Amino acid sequence: MPVEICRLYENPSLREIGGGLIRPGGLELTKKALAVSALKPGGRLLDIGCGTGAALRYLIDHCGFRAVGIDPSMLLLSEGRAKNPGLPLAGATGTLLPFADRSMDGVLAECSLSVMSDVEEALGECFRVLDSEGALLIHDVYARNPPGAAGLRELPFKSCLTGAVSKEQWIERFEGCGFNVIFWEDHSRALKEFAARLIFEHGRLETFWGCSTETPGLEQGARIQSALFSARPGYFLAVARKAGEPFSARSGR
């Protein structure tokens, strides 16, 4: 079994090149997801994996949502609270949401679902807290070469890349947890642009990967880059709505 050596999303370099956001696409993908979902200002919105709260502040200050963010990283939450005192941030995981049933109009998961220890359990929690007309907004990584994705599970860090699965598997997950996917759009270019900024910062991706684990070095970085090349990771934006009872409830499991 692979050992989780580090949380790559806590690397400060990623926040620097992302302008405070630890993911590809920036706020432009957030805006696109909100437009597709047709969520209205004043709605209750949960940001899962909010990090330091950069997107959360935008949702509250510029979009008028009654939003709250959760993240399991005390490091990122502490940094966010220091920058924005009073921002509604809470320490929690997507597999155990501290909110009542049907208490949210929307759930936003930007490059965070694939980091979860149990994605289906997290999706089940999203289903539970969403209102009957609620929307699930997702940006995440997927494997464009699914047979190569197995090598990602062996990488010595935890990130959205290590949880990449195929488009078909993602859709099966959503549908199995009671969601109907109403929109799917490829944004792999945003992932390439994010990687390009990493190259500009570090000279080469092998250097970045090599200094992102507890056993640094170009050899380690090359092994990681080889696994990524094999899986051909892409990036997607999807919006889903509640379609009925999740599979686990229908099957009695």
N, C-alpha and C positions, 0 to 999 in steps of 0.2 A: 504494500500500500504506500502511495506517495505521502511524504511528510510535509505538512505546511510549515515552511521555514520562515516566510515573511508575507506580510500583506503589501503587495505591490502598490495598491491604491493609496497607501500612506506615504509613498515616496514624494518628497516635496518638489522634486523636479517635474513631476506630472502636473502638479498644481500650477507651477510657474509657466509652463508652455501652454497650459489650457486656460490661462487667465483666471485661475481660481477654481475652474471646473476640472474634474478628474475624469474626463471622457472626451471622445471625439464629437465634433458637430457643434459644440458650444450652445448658446442660447437659441441659435437659429433652428435647431432641431426641436428644442422645447416649444418654440413658437409654432412650428409646423404641426406638432402633435396636438397642441391646444386648439389650433384652427380646425383640424380634422375631427377632433372629438366634440367640438361645438360646446364645450363647457362654458358656462356663463360666469362673469364676475360676481363675487359674493358666494360662490360655491365652496363647499368644503373639500379641500384637496390635501392628500397625503403624499409626501415626497419620501420614498423609501431609498435609503442609501444617499442621504442628502449631503454627506461630507461636511464641509465647513459652512454650508448653507448659502452658497453663492446663488444658486438657482432659486432657492426658497425665498430669498430676499426679493428677487425679481418677481416671483409669483405674487407676493404680497404687495410690494410697493408699486409695481407697474401694471399688474393684471387685476388687482383687486380681489384676489382669492383669500378665503379664510384657510390659510395653509399651515401645516405643521410638518416638520421633518424629523426623521429618525435615522440613526446610524449606529452600528455596533462599535465604531472606533472612538474611544475616549480621546485619543490624540486629536482627531479631526474636529470633534465636537468642542473640545476645549479651545482650539484655535478659532472656531466659528463664534463661540461665545465671547471671546476676547475682542474680536473685530466688530461684532454686532450684538452688544448686550440687549437682552430682551427678545431676541429672535427665538421663536418657539422651536427649540431643538430638544430632542430626547434620545437617550440611549436605549436602543431596542433593536431586535433583529426582525427581518421580514417573515420569519417562520413563527413568530409569536408577537402579533401586533397588539399593543395595549390600548385598543379602541373597541367600542361597542359595535354590535352587528348593525349594518346599514347606516353607519355614521358618516360615510364619505360619499361625495358626488364623483370624485375622481381619485385614482391612485396613479402616481407617476413613479416609474422605475427606470432610471437612466443608467444603463450599464451596471446594474446592481443585481438583477435576478440571477445571472449566471455565476455570481460569486456565492450564492446561497448554498448551504449544506444540503438542502432538500428543496429543489425548485418547485416541485408539485405541492409541497406543504406551504410554501410561500404563496403560490398562486391560490391555494385554498383559503389562506388568510385574506388575500386581496378580495376574493369573491365574498367572503363573509362580511367584511367591513364596508363593501360598496352597496349603495342604495340600488333599488331595482332598476333604475335608469342610469346607473353609474358606468363610468368608462375607465378602462385600464390603458394607460399610455406607456409604451415601452420603447426604449432604444437599447440595443444590445448587440453582442457579437454572435455570429454564427459561422459554422464551418462550411466553406464552399466545396471542400473536398472531404466529405464525412469520413472515409476510411482513414484519413490521416489524423483525425481528431484524437484518436486514442493516445498518441504521444503527448498531447497537451496535458493529460491528467498526471503525467509523471514529472512535470516541471516543478522545480523547487521553490515555488512561490504561489500565492493565491491572488488571482485576478480574474476579470471577465474572460480573458483569453483561455484560461485553463478550464472554463466551463462551457466552451463553445460546442454546440451541436448543430445538426443540419436544420435548414428551414423547415423541412417536413417534421422533424422532431419537435421543434418549437411549436408549430401549429397543433400537433397532437397533444402537447402539454396544455396549451390554452383550452382546446376543445374538451380535453379530458377533465379539466377543472371547472367546466361550466361556462366557458366564454366562447363567443362567436367573433372571429377575427374579421373586422370590417375593412381593415386597411393594412397593407403591407408594402413597404417601399425600401428598395436597396439604397444604402448610403455608404457603400464601401469606400467611396472616394474620401469621405470624411476621416475614415480610419487611416487611409494612405497619407492624408495631409497631416494627421496627428503624428504618424511615424516619421514623416519628413521633418517635422519640428524637432523630434527627438534626435534625428541624425544631425541636424544643424547644431543642436546643443552639445551632443556628445561625440560627433565625428562619424560614428557608425553605430548601428543598432547593437552589434555584438558588444560594444563597450558599455552601452546602457544596461543590457541584460547582465553582463558580467559583473557589474557593480551593484546589482539589485538583489543579490542573494548573500547568504552567509559564507558561501565558498566562491569568492569573486575570482575573475580572471577571464581572459578572452576565450579560453577553451570552453568554459562553462557557457559564455555568451554565445559561442558558435553552436553549441548543442541546442540551446534554446531557440536560436534563430532557425536552425534546421527543422525543428519540430513545428514551428510556426509556418515555415515555407511549405511543409507537407500538408498541413491542414487548410492552407489558403483562407485565413479568416476574413470574413466580410462583416459589414455592419448594417443593421436594419432599423427601421422605424415601423412600429405596428400599433394599431389601436384596436381594442376589443371591447365588447359589451357583454353583460351578463345574458346568457341564453337560457338558462334553466339550472336545475340542481347539478352540482358537480358530480362527476362520475363516482367518486368515493361515497357520496351520499346515496346515489341511486343504487349502487351495488351493495350498500350496507356495510362497507368496509370502514 
